[in-house]
């Protein structure tokens, strides 16, 4: 039987069929997001138990405190007591002009940090020059200022990083669309490691800095969305806790162990358990592991800046640690509940 008298039409039809088949194959091969796998599991479990599984609570990730006071204050105005023009032949003069300008005074914390590093790097040469020129009082005052800036450097680093806008975005559980472009875990971890290396150098007395490198690293960190990931893991914890309550319900146990046709329910429960082990658990573990790699890098930075952390920050960080420990235990507890439910009738 001839379907097409026109060879070109037949060719177009075949190409269309091939294209549709490819689209279907690609769609079928896409990995399902963790949320979809968890939802599928909860629905299967509810059918097996002949009950609804509903969250009775919603865990929220604690937000970073809005105002984090330093244990030491930083002189953001810098050496403004000096007349920059009086420091002839000193490159430091330009730094002081920038810090004393309205833009310098109103700059964000990361720019304050860069100006402070610039001051620390350039001041020694200017101090030596002032002494050579006989300006002893000016040299002594600059030396005193340099020591003060060095003593407050760690605090300014804390303000620009852990307490700054980038890390607030990093920990934000509900990021606004378009606020920071999403960044994958590998790039975010590389940016955190790069920042840690910078901080180690600065605290050891190497005050060289790269404006672009610092801002790019902070931007990558901001897009990591660790708080959003932690919020999803908290939601998974809430769903599994609700499922545990359904499994522990005495009515559920009686239904599973009834002599009248219990096989179907047990098969459905075994199927749901297998799905949890094969689909939900690996995805959850992978997500938790990715989060841990980021948090470990943040912890390394926190260790470097521990003396500058305010009590509010330390309390908040302790809350995050406790929450992660609770969340990490949810899957194991749920597997225990599934095992007990399946063994209850044996």
C-alpha positions in Angstrom: 0.0 0.0 0.0 1.3 3.4 -1.0 0.9 6.0 1.8 2.7 8.9 0.0 2.8 9.7 -3.7 5.1 12.6 -3.0 8.6 11.4 -2.0 9.4 14.8 -0.3 6.3 14.6 1.9 7.2 11.1 2.9 10.8 12.2 3.8 9.4 15.1 5.9 7.1 12.8 7.7 9.9 10.4 8.5 12.1 13.2 9.8 9.3 14.4 12.0 8.8 11.0 13.5 12.5 10.7 14.2 12.6 14.2 15.8 9.6 13.3 18.0 11.2 10.0 19.1 14.4 11.9 20.0 12.5 14.4 22.0 10.6 11.7 23.9 13.9 9.8 24.6 15.6 13.0 25.9 12.6 13.8 28.0 12.6 10.3 29.5 16.3 10.4 30.2 16.2 13.6 32.2 16.9 13.1 35.9 14.0 13.8 38.1 14.6 16.5 40.8 14.9 15.3 44.4 11.5 16.9 45.3 9.7 14.8 42.7 11.2 11.6 43.9 10.3 12.4 47.5 6.7 13.3 46.5 6.4 10.0 44.6 7.6 8.1 47.6 5.2 9.8 50.0 2.3 9.0 47.7 3.3 5.4 47.4 3.7 5.0 51.1 0.3 6.6 51.7 -1.4 4.2 49.3 0.4 1.2 51.0 -0.8 2.4 54.5 -4.3 3.5 53.3 -3.7 6.9 55.0 -2.6 10.4 54.2 0.8 11.5 55.1 0.8 15.2 56.0 3.4 17.4 57.6 2.3 18.8 60.9 5.2 21.2 61.2 7.5 23.1 58.9 11.2 23.5 59.8 12.6 26.9 58.9 16.3 27.6 58.5 17.4 30.3 61.0 18.4 33.5 59.2 21.7 35.1 59.7 21.3 37.9 62.3 20.8 41.3 60.6 23.4 43.2 62.6 26.6 41.5 63.6 28.7 43.6 65.9 32.4 43.0 65.9 34.3 42.1 69.0 36.8 44.8 67.8 35.9 47.9 65.8 37.5 48.8 62.6 38.6 52.3 61.6 36.8 52.5 58.3 37.8 56.1 57.8 41.4 55.1 57.9 44.2 57.6 58.5 41.9 60.6 57.8 43.7 62.7 60.4 46.5 63.1 57.8 46.4 65.6 55.0 47.1 63.3 52.0 48.7 66.1 50.1 51.3 66.5 52.8 52.6 63.0 52.2 54.8 63.9 49.2 56.2 61.1 47.0 54.1 58.5 48.9 51.8 56.2 46.9 49.8 55.9 50.1 48.5 59.4 49.4 46.1 58.0 46.7 44.8 55.4 49.1 44.0 58.0 51.8 42.2 60.2 49.3 40.1 57.3 48.2 39.3 56.3 51.8 38.4 59.9 52.8 36.1 60.5 49.8 32.3 60.1 50.0 32.5 57.0 47.8 35.2 55.5 50.1 33.2 56.1 53.3 30.0 54.7 51.9 31.6 51.7 50.1 30.4 48.2 50.9 32.4 46.1 53.3 34.4 44.3 50.7 35.7 47.6 49.3 36.5 48.9 52.8 38.5 45.7 53.2 40.4 46.3 50.0 41.3 49.8 51.0 42.4 48.7 54.4 44.7 46.1 52.7 46.0 48.7 50.4 46.8 50.9 53.4 48.6 48.1 55.2 50.7 47.3 52.1 51.7 50.8 51.2 52.1 52.5 54.6 55.5 50.9 55.5 57.3 52.5 52.5 55.7 55.8 53.3 56.7 55.6 56.9 60.3 54.9 55.9 60.3 57.9 53.5 58.9 60.2 56.2 61.7 59.3 58.5 64.3 59.9 55.8 62.8 63.3 55.2 62.9 64.1 58.9 59.1 64.1 59.4 59.4 62.0 62.6 56.0 62.9 64.1 54.2 62.1 60.9 56.1 58.8 60.6 55.3 57.9 64.2 51.6 58.7 63.7 51.5 56.6 60.5 53.2 53.7 62.3 50.6 53.9 65.1 47.8 53.9 62.5 49.4 51.0 60.7 49.5 48.9 63.8 45.9 49.7 64.6 44.8 48.8 61.1 46.6 45.5 61.3 44.9 44.7 64.7 41.5 45.3 63.2 42.1 43.5 59.8 40.5 40.2 60.9 37.4 42.1 62.0 37.1 43.8 58.7 37.5 40.5 56.8 34.7 39.1 58.9 32.4 42.0 58.0 33.3 41.7 54.3 32.8 37.9 54.2 30.9 35.9 56.8 28.8 38.9 57.9 28.6 40.4 54.4 26.0 40.4 51.6 27.5 37.4 49.7 27.4 35.0 52.7 23.9 36.3 53.6 22.9 35.2 50.1 24.8 32.0 50.5 22.7 31.1 53.6 19.4 32.6 52.4 16.8 29.8 52.5 14.4 31.7 50.1 16.5 33.5 47.5 14.7 36.0 45.3 14.7 35.2 41.5 17.5 37.0 39.7 19.2 38.1 42.9 22.4 36.1 42.3 22.8 33.7 39.3 22.9 30.1 40.6 26.4 28.5 40.8 27.2 24.8 40.8 28.8 23.2 43.8 32.3 22.8 42.2 32.5 26.5 41.3 31.3 27.6 44.7 33.7 25.3 46.5 36.6 26.7 44.3 35.6 30.2 45.2 35.4 29.4 48.9 38.9 27.8 48.7 40.2 30.8 46.8 38.8 33.2 49.4 40.3 31.1 52.3 43.7 31.3 50.7 43.4 35.1 50.4 42.4 35.4 54.0 45.3 33.2 55.2 47.8 35.4 53.2 46.3 38.6 54.7 46.4 37.4 58.2 50.0 36.2 57.8 51.0 39.7 56.7 50.9 39.5 52.9 48.5 42.3 52.1 48.5 42.1 48.3 44.9 42.0 47.0 43.0 41.7 43.8 39.8 43.7 43.7 38.3 41.7 40.8 39.3 38.3 42.2 37.7 39.1 45.6 34.5 40.3 44.1 34.2 37.4 41.7 34.8 34.9 44.5 32.1 36.6 46.6 29.7 36.5 43.7 30.3 32.8 43.1 29.8 32.1 46.8 26.5 34.1 46.9 25.1 32.0 44.1 25.8 28.7 45.8 22.4 28.8 47.6 23.5 26.6 50.5 20.6 27.9 52.6 18.1 26.9 49.9 19.6 23.4 49.8 19.5 23.2 53.5 15.8 24.3 53.5 15.0 21.5 51.1 16.7 18.9 53.3 14.7 20.3 56.2 11.5 19.8 54.2 12.5 16.3 53.5 13.1 15.8 57.2 9.6 17.1 58.0 8.0 14.7 55.4 10.0 11.7 56.7 9.0 12.6 60.3 5.4 12.7 59.2 5.8 9.3 57.5 7.4 7.9 60.7 4.3 8.9 62.6 2.0 7.2 60.1 4.2 4.0 60.4 4.1 4.1 64.2 0.3 4.5 64.2 -1.3 1.4 65.8 -4.1 1.5 63.2 -1.5 1.1 60.5 0.0 -1.9 62.2 -3.4 -3.6 62.5 -4.1 -3.0 58.8 -0.8 -4.4 57.7 -1.2 -7.5 59.9 -4.9 -8.3 59.2 -5.5 -11.9 58.1 -7.9 -10.8 55.4 -5.8 -10.3 52.3 -2.8 -8.6 53.9 -0.5 -9.5 51.0 -1.4 -6.5 48.8 -0.6 -4.0 51.5 2.7 -5.7 52.3 3.7 -5.8 48.7 2.9 -2.1 48.3 4.9 -1.3 51.4 7.8 -3.3 50.2 7.6 -1.5 46.8 7.6 1.9 48.5 10.5 0.9 50.7 12.5 -0.2 47.6 11.7 3.1 45.9 12.9 5.0 49.0 16.2 3.0 49.0 16.8 3.3 45.3 15.5 6.8 44.4 15.0 9.0 47.4 17.9 8.0 49.6 20.7 8.3 47.0 19.5 11.7 45.9 19.2 13.0 49.4 22.7 11.7 50.3 24.1 13.3 47.2 22.5 16.6 48.0 23.6 16.4 51.7 27.2 15.6 50.6 27.3 18.5 48.2 26.1 20.8 51.0 28.7 19.4 53.4 31.6 20.2 51.0 30.5 23.9 50.9 29.9 24.1 54.7 33.3 22.6 55.4 35.0 25.3 53.4 32.9 27.9 55.3 33.9 26.3 58.6 37.6 26.7 57.6 37.1 30.4 57.1 35.2 30.6 60.5 38.2 29.0 62.3 40.5 31.7 60.8 38.2 34.5 62.0 36.9 33.0 65.2 38.3 35.7 67.5 36.2 38.3 65.6 32.9 36.5 65.6 30.1 38.1 67.7 28.1 36.1 70.2 25.0 36.5 67.9 26.9 34.9 65.0 28.2 32.0 67.1 24.7 31.3 68.5 23.3 31.3 65.0 26.0 29.0 63.7 25.4 26.6 66.5 21.8 26.5 65.5 22.8 25.6 62.0 25.1 22.8 63.2 22.3 21.3 65.4 19.8 21.5 62.6 22.1 19.7 60.1 22.7 16.9 62.7 19.0 16.4 63.1 18.3 16.5 59.4 21.1 14.0 58.6 19.6 11.5 61.0 16.1 11.6 59.4 16.7 9.0 56.6 18.3 6.5 59.0 15.4 6.8 61.4 12.9 6.4 58.6 14.5 3.2 57.3 14.3 1.8 60.9 10.6 2.7 61.0 10.0 1.0 57.6 11.9 -2.1 58.7 9.9 -2.4 61.9 6.6 -2.0 60.0 7.6 -4.8 57.6 8.7 -7.1 60.4 5.7 -6.4 62.7 3.6 -9.2 61.4 6.4 -11.9 61.4 
